[in-house]
Amino acid sequence: MPDVKVGSIIDYSLNIVSPVNDFSPEWNIQGVHPKLYTQFSISYPTTLMFTSITHAKSAQTEFKSEEDAIQSKDEFCHYLKYSRMKLGENYSLWVRRNVKAVIDEPYIVNLKNYTERLTIQFSRPKNEATQKDGNTWEAYNTWVWNSGIAKSIRRSNNFLNDTVAKLVAGNTNKAVVARNIFNYVRSNFAVDKDAEHTEPKIVFEKRGGCAEAINMLLAAMLNKAGLSAYMLMICTTERASATEEVHVNNGFNYLACALSSDTDGRYVLLDATNKFNIFGMLPLEYYNGYSRVITETGDELDLRPQLITNRTINSIKISFPNDSTENFEIYRKIGMVDSRYLRQQMANDNFSKNEYFEKYILKMVDDPKIIESSFDNVETTDTNVIAKVIFQTYIQPEASIHLLNSAYFKTHSTNPFSAPTREFPIEFTSRQNEINQMSIEIPKGYEIDSIPKSRSISTGEGEMEYNKMVTYLADSRVLKIDVANNNDKTVYSNSRYDAIRQHYEAIIKEENKVIELKRK
């Protein structure tokens, strides 16, 4: 289109052919650019019934003519024309005006959940009064329970007998059996994005398949071992989340495995498609709200980041072996969420342990010299990665003052909530629990000019807590600073924005304080 320029209007069309049950056109009302006017219309046979599912921020006004809807100044307009002919055609038109652009603010798990849209989907044939509305979770569950997906994991699947028997090995502990089977599938089957087979037997023989098929094999093996495993239908963060109120065709785009405890109604969530995935924890992008467990009667899960806690313990010991050397010993027990993604990075050919530590250390001090570094628990996927590093820096032996950071593990260097206002809720990908422990051996010939004070910072409702405890052991000349930084919620309404912004500002100010050592 060589003649396109600012202000040009581009009109295009396309034809999509699909079975009526899969017919779900979507009108993306909102996007990255503001819209003065946008409209959407659909014509369909009178013999079929459709449902519109609307996510709009303005109330819908009904009009009796198409012309009135188009000429109106109302924000959101709808016109519906019913045909009286038995084989006629119905027509619906929607108009939306003055649509703001979507602004991607920091800390939003899935912006699509806040973007205006409208979806049309098939409900049922109009004149079949005995047929139930297909747009219910009850109807959907009946269909999917009797589908090949659900049946394939419940069959006898005798080809698994020998393998499962070896993995069970007479063990009566269900948790151990489940882990053994999960580890086996996670370690021995590879994802083939182009594979079309989903039958567990074919996946088993080919040692791989699409991601959903591998999780189906996992469920089949768990059931063969006498456990109760089902398929979990997920809407990942690639899409807007599904809702409990109404079923949306093609809303789910992933299948994981849900292992029932059989006692308390809870499920252990499993995804064996990646060797770095953790037993009982799905990748972050799967925690996108409403999901369905395919059981005979159907079950629902609210997959929210609130279900995940990322707990990290940082420890740093600072000492002065001589007048010109400052020595740092760092121990990090990295949270399970971060450990999973660190292992993923390590699997890349271009990953360098030295570069990783150098990049990490440069945030702490200038010109570090690494003496020793290591990672532990890298191959043990369901544990925390342990990072250890010892490094040194040069200090001026004749300097009268030496400055130390009061916090080498910082929450943020700058406040991520810098905007004066916020439109959307604040969302974190997991609950955060961070423990920072620092021990400083005060060198001979120096004294602390002023000992930092203990401090507690809170959002006021106990949502976020930052507690710093300072202890000075005069006999051993050791200064200890222990910090607990907790965020036990993952979603905060925008009404809490000012309190959270001030909370982060106070923490950053506290962490930027320095400790001044003066030569005697």
N, C-alpha and C positions, 0 to 999 in steps of 0.2 A: 504493500500500500504506500507507494512513493509520495502521494499527495497528502498524507495525513499530517495534520498540524494541530497546535493547541486550539481547542474549540470545535474540532471536527466531531461529528456524530457518526458512530459506526453501528450499522445494523447488520446482524448476522443471524442465521438460523441453522438448526441441525435436526435430523430425525433420529430418534432412538426407538428401536423395536425390542420389546421384552414381553415375557408372559405377564398376564394381568396381575398375578399374585406378587410379582416382583416389581410392579410398576409403582415407583415412589419418587416422582419428580420433586426436586427441592428448589425453592426460591431463596437464594441468598440475598436477603434484603440489605444487609449491612456489609461493608467491606473497608478496605484501608483508605478509601476516598469518600468524602461526603457526597450525598446524592440529593439533588433538589426534587427529583421525581423518579420513581421506578414503579413498574406495574408487572403483574403476572396474571395470566389467564389460562383456563383449561376448558376444553369441550370434551364431553364423554357421553356414551350411549345411555339412554334412560333406563336400560335394563340392568345397569350396574350402579352400585352405591359406593361413594368414596368419602373418606374422612379427611378433613384438613386439620393439621396440628400446627398451631401458631405459636411462635416465640417472638412477640413484638412488644415494644415498650409503650405503645399507645393503644388506647381502647379502639376496637373496631366499630365503625359506623356503617349501618346498613342503608343502601340506596335502592330505589325502585327502578332506576334506569342506569344504563351504562354511561350515558352522557352526563347525568348528574354526578356520578361518582368521579368521572374524569375532571369535570369542571369545578368540583367542590374544592374548598380550601382545608378540609379536615385532614388530619395527619394520616389516618389509616381508614381506607374506605373499602367496602365490599359490595358487589352486585351479583345476584344470582338469578338466572333465568331458567325456569323449568319448562320443558317441552311437554305439551299435552298429548303428543303423538306417542303411540305405544313403542314405535321404533324410532323415536326422535332423538334429539341431542340436547343435553343440558349444558349450561355455560356459566362459569364463575369467573369473576374479575376482581382482583385486589389491586389497590393503589396505595402506595406509601410515599409520603412527602417529607422533606426536610430531615433526612436521615443523617445523623452525625457519623463521622468516620470512627472506626474502632481504633482506640489508642492502646497499644500493648504496654501496660504498666508493669513494673518489676514485680516479681512474686505473684504470678498467676499460673496455676498449674495447666489450665486449658482455656485459652481465650475464646474458643468456639462455644463454650458453655454460656457466654455472655453476649453472643452475637445474634442479632435478629435474623430469623429465618422462618420459612413456612414449608411444610412437607405435606404432600398429597399421597394418600395410599388407599388401596382397594379395601373395602369393607366386606361386602357380600353381594350376590345377585339380588336385585330389588324384589322380585316376586317370589323368592323362596323363603317363605315365612318360617319354615321349620329349621332353616340353616342359621346357626349362631353367627353373631358378628365376629369376623376374624380378627378384629382389632382389640382383642383382649388377651391378657397373659394366660388366662385359662385355656382359651382355644389354641394359642400358640404352643403352650406346653404340651397339650394333647398331641399336637402334630409332631413336635420335635421328639417326644418320648417314643413315638412309634416310628421314628425315622431310622435310617441305616446307621447314623452316627451313634445314637443311644443304644441300639440293639447290638452293634458290633462289639461293644465292651462288656455286654452281659452274656454273650454266648459262652459255650463251654471252652472254646479256643484251646483244644487239646494239644495243639502244637507247642504250647507254652509249658506243658507239664514238667518236663525235665529241667528247664531253666529255672522255673519258679521254685521247684523242689530244692534245687541247690541253694537258691537265695534264702529260702525259709530255713533249711537245714535243721528242722525240728524245733526252731525257736518259737516260743509261745508269746513272746513280748511283741505286741502289734507295732509299737513304735520302732523297734529294731528292724522288724520285717519291712515296714514301709520305707525306712531309710535305705536298707539294702537294695530294694527294688528301684527306688528313685536313683540311687547312685549308679546302678547298673545301666539304666536307660540313659541317664545324663552323660555317662562316659562312653557309651558304645554306639549311639545313634546320632547321625548328622543330619542337619536340615538341608533339604534340597528344595529350593524355592520353586523350581519348575516341575516338581513331582505332582502328579494328579491323583495318585493312589492314596486311599485313606484306610483301607482294610488293615487291621492290625497284623494279620498274617503276612501280607505283602511287605509292610514296613519292617517286620521282623526279618524276613528273608533278604530284603535289599539293604538292611542295616541303615535305613534312613527313609525320609519322606518329607512332606511339608510339615511345618511346625505343629499344626493342629493334629496331624496324623501321629506324630511322635507322642503327643500327650494322650491321644486315644490308646496307643499301645501301653503307655504307663498305666492308665486306668484299667485296661484289660488285665494286665499282670497283677495289679493290686487286688482286683476282684478274684482272679484265679487263686490268689493266696488266702482267700477267705475274708478279705477286708471289704469295705463298702466305699467304692470310688465312683464318682460321677464326673460328667463333663461340666465345666464352668464356662458360660458364655459371657464374654467381656466386650465392652466397648472401650477401646484404648483411647489415649489422648489425641490420636489422629482425628477423632471425630467428637462431636458434641455428645455428651453422655446421654444414655437412655433414661427414661423416667418411669417411676412406679405407676403413674396415673394411666398411661396409655402405651400400648405396644406399638413400636415403630418397626416396619419391615426393614430388613437389612441393617438394623441398628447396631447389632453386634458384629465385630470383625475379628474376633480371636477366640480360640478354645484353649483353656487351661484345664487342670484337673483339680477336683475338690474331693478330698478324702474325709469321710464322715467319721467322727469320733464314736458314734453309736451310743453315747452316754449323755452328753450335754447339748446335743444339737449343733455343735460347732463343726467347722471344717478346717482341715489343714490344706492350705493352698499350695499347689505344686505346678511348676513349669520346668520340664526336663529337656527343653530344646537348646539349652546353652550350658556348657560345662561350668560356667561361672555362676549360674543361678543357684540360689540358696534354698535349702529344704525349709518349707513353711513360709517363704517370702517371695512374692512375685516381683518382677522388675517394676520400677516406679511408674512407667508409662501405662501400666494396667490398672492403676488405682484412679479410676475416673467415674466413681459413683455407682449407679444401679447396675447390677449384674444378676444373672439367673443360673441356678444350679439345675441341671436336667435330671430331676427325679420323677417318679410316677405322678406325684401330685404337684411337683414344681416347688422350688424354694428360691428365695431371693436373698442377695447379699448386697450390702452397701460398701463397695470397695472404695474406701477413703484413705488418704495419706495418714489419717489419725491412727490407722492400724499399725503403722511402722514407727519404730524408735531407732534413731541413729545415735548410739552412745560411744563417745570417743574419750579416751583418757590420754592426756599429754603430760609428760614429766620432763623437766629440764633441771640439770644440776650445773651450776656455774662455779668454777674455782680458778685460782690464780697460782699455777705451779711455780712461776717466777715473776720478776718485776716487769717483764715485757710480754707476757703471754696470758691471755684469757682463754680458759678451756670450757667448752660446752659439751655436756653429755645429754642427748635427747632420746627419750623413749616414747613411742606413740603406739597406743592400742587403738587402731583405726576402727571407726564404726562399721557395722556390717554393710550398710548401704554403700559407704565410700570404699570399703574393702572389695566389694563386688566389682565396682567400676575400675578400681586400681588394677585388679587382676586382668580385667579386659584390656587395659592399656599395656600391661606387661606382656600380653600375648602378641603384641605387634612387634614386627622385626626391628622397627626403628626405636623401640623403647631403650633408654639408657638409664641404668641405675644412678650413675654419677650425675648425669644431667638432671635427673629428678631431684636428687638431694641438693645439688647446687642451686637449682631454681627455688627450692623450698627455703634454703638457708639464706639466700640473698635478700629475702624479705626480713631477715632478722638482723644481720650484721653486714658490714662491708669487708670485702677481701677475706673470706673465710678459707681456711686450709683444712680439707677433710682428712682426718686421720684414719677413720674406720667407719664403715656403713654396711648395713645388712637389712634384709627383709626375712621375716619368719612367717610360717603358716601360709605361705603362698599357695602350696599345693593342697592344703586342707580347706576346701571351699567353704564349709559351713562354720568356719571360725573367723575371728578377727585377724587381719594382717597386722603384724607387729613390725614397725619400722624403728631402727636404731641408727644413730649417727653420732660420731664424736668429731668435733672440729675445733679449731683454734683461731684466734685473731691476735694481731699484734697490738700492743698498747704502748704508749709513751712512758717509759720508766721514770722520767723526770717530771711528768705532769703532776700538778698539784690537785687536780680534780679529775675523777673518772666517772663517766655517766653510764648508767645501766637502764635498760627498759624495765618498767614495772610489769610489762606483759609482752612476752615474745610470741605468744599464741593469741592473735588478735581476732576479734569477731569480724570486723570490717575495717579497712583503712579509711573508707569514707562512708557516709550514711547512704544506704541504698534508697532511702525514702526521702529524697531531697525536694520533691515537688510539693508546693504549698497545699494542694488538695488532691483527692483521689476519688475516682469514680467506682472502681470495682473492689470487691473484698480482697484482703491480703491472704494469699495461700502459700503454704510451705509444703514441700514434697514429702516431709516426714516430721515427726516429733524429734526435737534435738535435745540431747543431754550431753554437755561437754564439761569435763573435769580437767582443769589446768593446775599443775603442781610445780612450783618453782622453789629451788633451794639455792641460796647464794652464800658461799663461804667468804666472809669478809677478809681480805688479805691483811697481813700484818703491816703496820705502818699507815693503815687507813681507818677512818671511822665514818659512820653514816651521818651525813649532815642532818637529815631528818627522816625518821622512819615513816613510811606510808601508813595511812590509816585504813582500818577495815571499812568496808562499805557494802551496803545493800541497795540495789536498784530494782524497782518493780514497776510494772505498768499500772499498778493500783488495784487490779482485780485478781492478782495471783496468776495471771496468764503467762507472763514472762518474768523470770527471776534471775537476777545476777547478784551473786553473793561472793564477796572477797574477804578472806580472813588472813590477817597479817600477824605473824608471830616472830619475835626476835629472841633467840636463845643467846643470851649474853655470855654464858660460860663457854660455849663452843663457837661463838661469833658467827652464828648462822642465821640468816634472814629467810623466813619461809612465807611464801604468798600462795595461798590455795584459793582457786576460783571455781565456783559451780555456776554454769550458765545454762539454764533450763528454759525450754520452750515446749510446754506440754499440750499446746493446741496447734492445729495446722491451718485453721480458717478463722479469720477475724473480719468482722464487718467493717466497712469503710468508716463507720462512726467511731471506730477505735484508732483511726489512722494517726491523729495528732498524738495520742498517748504512746503509740508504738514508735513513731518518729522521734519523739522526745526521749523515749527509752534507749533507742539506738544511739542517739546523740550523747546521752549521758555516759553510756558504756564506752564509746569511742574516746570521749574526753578522759575517762578514768584510765583507759588502757594506754593513752599517750603520755601519761605522767612518767617522769624519770626518777631514778634513784641516784642521788649524788654522793659519791665517795670522796672524802677529802683526806689528803695526806696530812698526817699529824705534824 
